[in-house]
Amino acid sequence: MEFKRTPEERFAELADYAFSPNYLQVSDTEGGQLRIHYLDEGPPDGDVVLLIHGQPAWSYLYRHMIPLLVARGFRVLAPDLVGFGRSDKPTRMQDYTYARHITWMSEWLTALDLKGITVFFQDWGSLIGLRLVTAYPERFARVVLANGGLPAGTIPAQHADALKQAYETLPVVPAKELNARFRDRSGIPGFLYWRKFCAASPDLEIGSLMAAVSARPLSAAEIAAYSAPFPDQSYMAGARQFPSLVPVFHDEPEVEENKAAWEVLRRFDKPFMLAFADSDPVTAGGDKKFIAEVPGCEGVAHRTIKDAGHFLQQDQPGQCVQAILDICGRA
């Protein structure tokens, strides 16, 4: 599998990101290897907190949460998914599949032999992370799900053909219009605009995109840090492909696998917290299904993260850390 590796100098002196890199090789599933980058901060014998980012972010998203957790004695790990951050980036969009992301991160998780994990994930971090939880429930002690989910063909089959046809002629809207498209529930689902934007926008610029969807203004240095992993468009196949891998239609890959994972979640009785933002148009209301169906949600102090959007980790890192402390009994 052909891949690109972002030059190390791109990550020099990033704002609020004074962490040491760690790397682990995994199979690319085609006879070669890919290098996964991850942060590993705090005492080696501390209780493990795993932070998994979504798309199009990377572990930089957790820059303000990590020091707060380390200060409380946790060992904090934050990987960069393949295609993002300091991890290797296969160059073809078709190299990225949902199943491969599960395989890559499963190998990373088991190679490090992590146990007793408290996991916090959001966006694509939850689509991958929840599959890890259900595949290796013995390794996880607690779950905090923030602005995420585990879709398994959420668009009704009777609407699928019409929406797929509409998608083909859907315009590529400006990044600044994406939030409004998500909030408009009257027509074509906003997620399909997001899928088209990432796949077809002629000049995808990750830093500017993160600024456009952030609930708080990002500094020029922060915008540059989000763009750092992507020197040019040839590094962005993963960022472009990710939305197309979300199984929202009933006949898309991994629908059945996610349905099977849901069956495991319906038996999962370890503490499971929902911490959704008050201003995220992407996942609003998605917490209700988990609270209703996952036994581990019972008796847990679920919460709304105030004054936060989709990327609540950078909007309100303190509230996110407090959610982790609360579920760990460290309040």
QUIJOWO-V764972 format. One record per residue. N is the residue number from 1. RES is the residue in one small letter. SS is DSSP state (@ for helix, = for strand, . for the rest). PSI is psi in whole degrees, -180 to 180 (none if undefined). Layout:
BEGIN
n=N res=RES ss=SS psi=PSI
n=N res=RES ss=SS psi=PSI
END
This chain:
BEGIN
n=1 res=m ss=. psi=124
n=2 res=e ss=. psi=140
n=3 res=f ss== psi=164
n=4 res=k ss== psi=150
n=5 res=r ss=. psi=117
n=6 res=t ss=. psi=130
n=7 res=p ss=. psi=140
n=8 res=e ss=@ psi=-32
n=9 res=e ss=@ psi=-18
n=10 res=r ss=@ psi=-20
n=11 res=f ss=@ psi=11
n=12 res=a ss=. psi=131
n=13 res=e ss=. psi=44
n=14 res=l ss=. psi=148
n=15 res=a ss=. psi=124
n=16 res=d ss=. psi=32
n=17 res=y ss=. psi=61
n=18 res=a ss=. psi=59
n=19 res=f ss=. psi=149
n=20 res=s ss=. psi=137
n=21 res=p ss=. psi=149
n=22 res=n ss== psi=149
n=23 res=y ss== psi=149
n=24 res=l ss== psi=135
n=25 res=q ss== psi=136
n=26 res=v ss== psi=161
n=27 res=s ss== psi=139
n=28 res=d ss=. psi=1
n=29 res=t ss=. psi=4
n=30 res=e ss=. psi=18
n=31 res=g ss=. psi=-7
n=32 res=g ss=. psi=-166
n=33 res=q ss== psi=154
n=34 res=l ss== psi=147
n=35 res=r ss== psi=123
n=36 res=i ss== psi=130
n=37 res=h ss== psi=145
n=38 res=y ss== psi=153
n=39 res=l ss== psi=145
n=40 res=d ss== psi=92
n=41 res=e ss== psi=153
n=42 res=g ss=. psi=179
n=43 res=p ss=. psi=136
n=44 res=p ss=. psi=-26
n=45 res=d ss=. psi=10
n=46 res=g ss=. psi=160
n=47 res=d ss=. psi=136
n=48 res=v ss== psi=128
n=49 res=v ss== psi=125
n=50 res=l ss== psi=126
n=51 res=l ss== psi=121
n=52 res=i ss== psi=123
n=53 res=h ss=. psi=173
n=54 res=g ss=. psi=-157
n=55 res=q ss=. psi=134
n=56 res=p ss=. psi=31
n=57 res=a ss=. psi=-171
n=58 res=w ss=. psi=-170
n=59 res=s ss=@ psi=-16
n=60 res=y ss=@ psi=-27
n=61 res=l ss=@ psi=-27
n=62 res=y ss=@ psi=15
n=63 res=r ss=@ psi=-32
n=64 res=h ss=@ psi=-18
n=65 res=m ss=@ psi=-37
n=66 res=i ss=@ psi=-50
n=67 res=p ss=@ psi=-36
n=68 res=l ss=@ psi=-39
n=69 res=l ss=@ psi=-40
n=70 res=v ss=@ psi=-39
n=71 res=a ss=@ psi=-22
n=72 res=r ss=. psi=10
n=73 res=g ss=. psi=8
n=74 res=f ss=. psi=150
n=75 res=r ss== psi=119
n=76 res=v ss== psi=124
n=77 res=l ss== psi=136
n=78 res=a ss== psi=101
n=79 res=p ss== psi=158
n=80 res=d ss=. psi=123
n=81 res=l ss=. psi=152
n=82 res=v ss=. psi=130
n=83 res=g ss=. psi=-2
n=84 res=f ss=. psi=158
n=85 res=g ss=. psi=-134
n=86 res=r ss=. psi=-1
n=87 res=s ss=. psi=158
n=88 res=d ss=. psi=154
n=89 res=k ss== psi=96
n=90 res=p ss== psi=144
n=91 res=t ss=. psi=-15
n=92 res=r ss=. psi=137
n=93 res=m ss=@ psi=-37
n=94 res=q ss=@ psi=-12
n=95 res=d ss=@ psi=-20
n=96 res=y ss=. psi=120
n=97 res=t ss=. psi=157
n=98 res=y ss=@ psi=-46
n=99 res=a ss=@ psi=-41
n=100 res=r ss=@ psi=-39
n=101 res=h ss=@ psi=-40
n=102 res=i ss=@ psi=-45
n=103 res=t ss=@ psi=-47
n=104 res=w ss=@ psi=-46
n=105 res=m ss=@ psi=-27
n=106 res=s ss=@ psi=-43
n=107 res=e ss=@ psi=-40
n=108 res=w ss=@ psi=-47
n=109 res=l ss=@ psi=-47
n=110 res=t ss=@ psi=-31
n=111 res=a ss=@ psi=-37
n=112 res=l ss=@ psi=-12
n=113 res=d ss=. psi=47
n=114 res=l ss=. psi=139
n=115 res=k ss=. psi=163
n=116 res=g ss=. psi=35
n=117 res=i ss== psi=134
n=118 res=t ss== psi=118
n=119 res=v ss== psi=137
n=120 res=f ss== psi=123
n=121 res=f ss== psi=162
n=122 res=q ss=. psi=151
n=123 res=d ss=. psi=-136
n=124 res=w ss=@ psi=-21
n=125 res=g ss=@ psi=-31
n=126 res=s ss=@ psi=-35
n=127 res=l ss=@ psi=-36
n=128 res=i ss=@ psi=-45
n=129 res=g ss=@ psi=-41
n=130 res=l ss=@ psi=-31
n=131 res=r ss=@ psi=-35
n=132 res=l ss=@ psi=-43
n=133 res=v ss=@ psi=-43
n=134 res=t ss=@ psi=-23
n=135 res=a ss=@ psi=-32
n=136 res=y ss=. psi=58
n=137 res=p ss=@ psi=-26
n=138 res=e ss=@ psi=-18
n=139 res=r ss=@ psi=-14
n=140 res=f ss== psi=133
n=141 res=a ss== psi=-31
n=142 res=r ss== psi=154
n=143 res=v ss== psi=133
n=144 res=v ss== psi=113
n=145 res=l ss== psi=121
n=146 res=a ss=. psi=119
n=147 res=n ss=. psi=55
n=148 res=g ss=. psi=-166
n=149 res=g ss=. psi=-171
n=150 res=l ss=. psi=76
n=151 res=p ss=. psi=145
n=152 res=a ss=. psi=64
n=153 res=g ss=. psi=55
n=154 res=t ss=. psi=-26
n=155 res=i ss=. psi=124
n=156 res=p ss=. psi=141
n=157 res=a ss=@ psi=-34
n=158 res=q ss=@ psi=-17
n=159 res=h ss=@ psi=-7
n=160 res=a ss=@ psi=-50
n=161 res=d ss=@ psi=-43
n=162 res=a ss=@ psi=-41
n=163 res=l ss=@ psi=-37
n=164 res=k ss=@ psi=-39
n=165 res=q ss=@ psi=-42
n=166 res=a ss=@ psi=-35
n=167 res=y ss=@ psi=-36
n=168 res=e ss=@ psi=-32
n=169 res=t ss=. psi=11
n=170 res=l ss=. psi=136
n=171 res=p ss=. psi=156
n=172 res=v ss=. psi=106
n=173 res=v ss=. psi=157
n=174 res=p ss=. psi=152
n=175 res=a ss=@ psi=-37
n=176 res=k ss=@ psi=-14
n=177 res=e ss=@ psi=-6
n=178 res=l ss=@ psi=-43
n=179 res=n ss=@ psi=-41
n=180 res=a ss=@ psi=-37
n=181 res=r ss=@ psi=-38
n=182 res=f ss=@ psi=-36
n=183 res=r ss=@ psi=-25
n=184 res=d ss=. psi=106
n=185 res=r ss=. psi=13
n=186 res=s ss=. psi=-18
n=187 res=g ss=. psi=-127
n=188 res=i ss=. psi=132
n=189 res=p ss=. psi=138
n=190 res=g ss=@ psi=-30
n=191 res=f ss=@ psi=-32
n=192 res=l ss=@ psi=-32
n=193 res=y ss=@ psi=-40
n=194 res=w ss=@ psi=-44
n=195 res=r ss=@ psi=-46
n=196 res=k ss=@ psi=-41
n=197 res=f ss=@ psi=-50
n=198 res=c ss=@ psi=-37
n=199 res=a ss=@ psi=-33
n=200 res=a ss=@ psi=-6
n=201 res=s ss=. psi=127
n=202 res=p ss=. psi=-27
n=203 res=d ss=. psi=79
n=204 res=l ss=. psi=121
n=205 res=e ss=. psi=106
n=206 res=i ss=@ psi=-44
n=207 res=g ss=@ psi=-46
n=208 res=s ss=@ psi=-36
n=209 res=l ss=@ psi=-45
n=210 res=m ss=@ psi=-37
n=211 res=a ss=@ psi=-38
n=212 res=a ss=@ psi=-31
n=213 res=v ss=@ psi=2
n=214 res=s ss=. psi=145
n=215 res=a ss=. psi=-13
n=216 res=r ss=. psi=154
n=217 res=p ss=. psi=137
n=218 res=l ss=. psi=142
n=219 res=s ss=. psi=164
n=220 res=a ss=@ psi=-36
n=221 res=a ss=@ psi=-38
n=222 res=e ss=@ psi=-41
n=223 res=i ss=@ psi=-43
n=224 res=a ss=@ psi=-36
n=225 res=a ss=@ psi=-37
n=226 res=y ss=@ psi=-28
n=227 res=s ss=@ psi=-17
n=228 res=a ss=. psi=-40
n=229 res=p ss=. psi=-10
n=230 res=f ss=. psi=81
n=231 res=p ss=. psi=-32
n=232 res=d ss=. psi=-179
n=233 res=q ss=@ psi=-23
n=234 res=s ss=@ psi=-14
n=235 res=y ss=@ psi=-2
n=236 res=m ss=. psi=15
n=237 res=a ss=@ psi=-41
n=238 res=g ss=@ psi=-43
n=239 res=a ss=@ psi=-36
n=240 res=r ss=@ psi=-35
n=241 res=q ss=@ psi=-29
n=242 res=f ss=@ psi=-51
n=243 res=p ss=@ psi=-30
n=244 res=s ss=@ psi=-11
n=245 res=l ss=@ psi=-11
n=246 res=v ss=. psi=121
n=247 res=p ss=. psi=76
n=248 res=v ss=. psi=-25
n=249 res=f ss=. psi=151
n=250 res=h ss=. psi=-21
n=251 res=d ss=. psi=18
n=252 res=e ss=. psi=155
n=253 res=p ss=. psi=144
n=254 res=e ss=. psi=5
n=255 res=v ss=@ psi=-49
n=256 res=e ss=@ psi=-37
n=257 res=e ss=@ psi=-38
n=258 res=n ss=@ psi=-35
n=259 res=k ss=@ psi=-40
n=260 res=a ss=@ psi=-38
n=261 res=a ss=@ psi=-38
n=262 res=w ss=@ psi=-36
n=263 res=e ss=@ psi=-37
n=264 res=v ss=@ psi=-42
n=265 res=l ss=@ psi=-33
n=266 res=r ss=. psi=-7
n=267 res=r ss=. psi=1
n=268 res=f ss=. psi=113
n=269 res=d ss=. psi=10
n=270 res=k ss=. psi=159
n=271 res=p ss=. psi=129
n=272 res=f ss== psi=109
n=273 res=m ss== psi=140
n=274 res=l ss== psi=126
n=275 res=a ss== psi=81
n=276 res=f ss== psi=150
n=277 res=a ss== psi=157
n=278 res=d ss=. psi=-12
n=279 res=s ss=. psi=41
n=280 res=d ss=. psi=107
n=281 res=p ss=. psi=-14
n=282 res=v ss=. psi=-46
n=283 res=t ss=. psi=9
n=284 res=a ss=. psi=128
n=285 res=g ss=. psi=-8
n=286 res=g ss=. psi=-14
n=287 res=d ss=@ psi=-24
n=288 res=k ss=@ psi=-40
n=289 res=k ss=@ psi=-41
n=290 res=f ss=@ psi=-46
n=291 res=i ss=@ psi=-36
n=292 res=a ss=@ psi=-29
n=293 res=e ss=@ psi=-19
n=294 res=v ss=. psi=117
n=295 res=p ss=@ psi=-34
n=296 res=g ss=@ psi=-12
n=297 res=c ss=@ psi=-21
n=298 res=e ss=. psi=131
n=299 res=g ss=. psi=2
n=300 res=v ss=. psi=142
n=301 res=a ss=. psi=80
n=302 res=h ss=. psi=155
n=303 res=r ss== psi=163
n=304 res=t ss== psi=127
n=305 res=i ss== psi=116
n=306 res=k ss=. psi=147
n=307 res=d ss=. psi=48
n=308 res=a ss=. psi=151
n=309 res=g ss=. psi=-149
n=310 res=h ss=. psi=-43
n=311 res=f ss=. psi=70
n=312 res=l ss=@ psi=-20
n=313 res=q ss=@ psi=-36
n=314 res=q ss=@ psi=-23
n=315 res=d ss=@ psi=-43
n=316 res=q ss=. psi=68
n=317 res=p ss=@ psi=-35
n=318 res=g ss=@ psi=-43
n=319 res=q ss=@ psi=-37
n=320 res=c ss=@ psi=-42
n=321 res=v ss=@ psi=-40
n=322 res=q ss=@ psi=-36
n=323 res=a ss=@ psi=-43
n=324 res=i ss=@ psi=-45
n=325 res=l ss=@ psi=-41
n=326 res=d ss=@ psi=-45
n=327 res=i ss=@ psi=-23
n=328 res=c ss=. psi=-1
n=329 res=g ss=. psi=29
n=330 res=r ss=. psi=17
n=331 res=a ss=. psi=none
END
